[in-house]
């Protein structure tokens, strides 16, 4: 038997926007997974490998997949990891999914524009401000 060769056989792109009202990352991941499988002419039952970090286990559960090889790489590094899994015989059909909805940070963005400087600051000056006579430790 000859070794398996990996190939990308299906893709799906969900709606893209700065904000997708009512969308969750998990719902987008499910849509992306089912869309890619449909594009490839495959069913969820054909999948025996998944990389869908950070919610790989949730996707496996909700799509009734498994047992399934689980990838751990993120971003573009997930592709060669999946290739290795197929070519090493660890999986036959690997589903790679990435989805994010909503804000990725709860920290507010800083205001745009210049940060005001105090009268004693100079460009490139990282030294602390001079102490005043009323400051502790002033001489």
N, C-alpha and C positions, 0 to 999 in steps of 0.2 A: 504494500500500500504506500502511495506517495504521500509526503507530508502536505498538510493543508496550507493553502495560501490565503492570506487575509485580503479582503476587498471591502470597500465602502459600497453598499448596495441600496441604501435608502437614506433620505434626508428629509427633514421637516423644519420649517422656520415658523415659530409662532408670531403673533402680532408683536410689533416693536414700538415702544413709545416711552417717553420719559415717565409717564404715569399710565397705568392700565387699571382704571377704576374697577374694583371688585375682584381683580386677579390675584391669585396667590402663587408663590413660587412652585408649590406642589401641583396645583392645577395646571400651570404652564408645562411642568415636567411631564405630566400624564399626557397632555395634548401633544407635546413634542414626541414622546415615545410612540404613541399610537399612530401619529402622522408618519414618522419615519418607517415604522413597520408596514404600514399600508403602502407607502411608496416603494418598499422593497418586495411587496407581495408576500409578506410574512405575517404570522399571527403571534400573539404573546406566548403561546405554547411552544413556539420554535426557539425562544430565547433561553440560553443557558449561561449567559454572562451579562453582568450589568456594571456600569460605572455611572452613578448619578449622584455624586457627592454634592451636598452633604446629606442627602436623604435617600441613599441607596436602599436601605432596608424598607423604608416606607413605600418606595416605588415597587420593589419586589412584592411586598405584601398586597398593595392595592391592585396590581395587575395580575395577581395570582401566579407569579413566576416562581421558578425554583424547583429543585435546588439550583442555585446559580453561583457561578464564579463572580466574585466582587472585586472590582478594580479599586485602587486607592489613590491613583494619581489625579491631578487637577489640571484643567485647561488643556493645552495642546499635548502635555505629557501623557494624557489619558489615551491618545491614539496609539503610540508605539507600545504602551502597556497592553492594550487590547489586541494589537497585532501579535505580540508575543503569546498571549493567552490562546489565540486561535492556532498559530503555527506550532505551539508546543503541545497542542491537543488538550488544553485545559478547558476549552469551550469551543463550540461550533459557531454560535451566533451571539455576538456581544453587542449590547445596546449601550451607546454612550449618550448621556443626556445632561444638559446644563440649562438651568432656568433660574431667573431671579426676578422677583417683582417687588415693587415698593422701595422704600428707602433702605440703603445698605448701612446707614449710620444714624444713630440718634443724636449725634453731636451736630449742633447747628453750624452752618458754614460761616466762616468769617466774612465781615462786610467787604465788599469790593472797594478797590481804591487804595490809596496810601494810608499807611498807619501813621498817625500823628506822632511827631517827635517832641521831646521836651527841649527846652531852650539849651540845655547843656549837652545834648547828644550830637554826635558828629557821625557822618557816614563811616562805617567800618570800625567805630569805637565800641568795643564790647566790654569796656571796663564798667564797674558799678558806679552809680552816681556818687559825687563827693558827699562826704558826711557833713552835716551841719553841727555847729557847736552844741545844739541841744540833743544830738543823737548819742545814744550810748556808745561809749568807747571813743568819743571825739576828744581830741587833746587841745 
